Amino acid sequence: MKSYIVLATLLGALSAPVFAGDAAVQAAKEMIPLADGGTLYIFKDGLMAQEDRFGRATYQKIGTSVVAKDGRNIAITSNEVARLYSLLQKGHRG
């Protein structure tokens, strides 16, 4: 019985990160993979936020640019770091 509890706990812990960003994906109009392994989210209202390669919302200074995986340079026009942080955390609660 103890081994079933340990197994269920382990499987639950491993599957949680898969669903952690679902709210962010739903809110995004476009997700652009970046050259550094991160992701740039462009929301339906045109505002943007960046997630680093470790899955954390990161601050970007408005006016700077990031490089997409395909080589495009994308200018940062807004910084919705709190919005993205909140969306990424929704999958961890509950």
N, C-alpha and C positions, 0 to 999 in steps of 0.2 A: 504494500500500500504506500509506503514511504517513497518508493522509487517512482510510482505514478505521479505523486505530488511534485517531486523534483523534476520529472520529465515535463509535466504540464507547465511548471514555472519557467523552465528553461525555454520551452517552445514559445511561451507568451512573451518572454523578454526578447527573443530573436525576431519575432514577427512585428513588434511594435514600431521599429524604425521604418518599416516598409510603408506603413500607413501614416507616418508622422506628418508628411507634407501634403496630404490630400486636400486640406483646406486651402493651402497656398496654390495648389494646382488648379483647383476649382475657381479661385478668384483671379487667376492670371489669364490674360488674353493671349499672351505669348511668353514662352520660356526659351531663352537663348543660352545654349551652353557656351561657356567662356574658355579661353585657352588655358587659364590657370586651374581649371577643374571646377570652377564655381558655376553659378547660374544667374542670369539676369532675368528678373520677372518684370514683365510689362503688364500692368493691370488693365482692366477693362475701361477705366477712366483715364488711361494714358500715363499715369504715374508709374514710377519704376523703383525697384529695390534689388539688392544683390545678396545672394547666398554664397558663402565661401565653399570650398571643396569639402569641408567638414560638416556642412549642413547648418551653419549658423548665419543668421542675418548679420550683414556687415555694413558699416557706415562708408559711404562714398561721397566725396566732395562734389557738389554740383559744378559742372563745367569741365570736369576731368573726363577722360574716355577710358573705356575698357576694350579689350580685344576679344572678339568672338572666336570660337574654335575654327570657323571658316575663314578667319583673317580680317573680317570687317572691324573697323573701329567704330564704336558706338559711344556717343556723347551722353553723359549722365545729365539728365534734365530735372530730376527730382530725387529725393532720398526718403523713401517710405520704410525706413529700417524698423520702426516700431510696429507698423502694420504687418510686415513680413514676419517679424519675431512672434507676434501674436498668432498669426496663421500657422506658423510652424509648430508652436506649442499646443495648438488645439488637439493634435493627434496624440500628445503625451498625456493629456488629462483624460479621465474617464474610466 
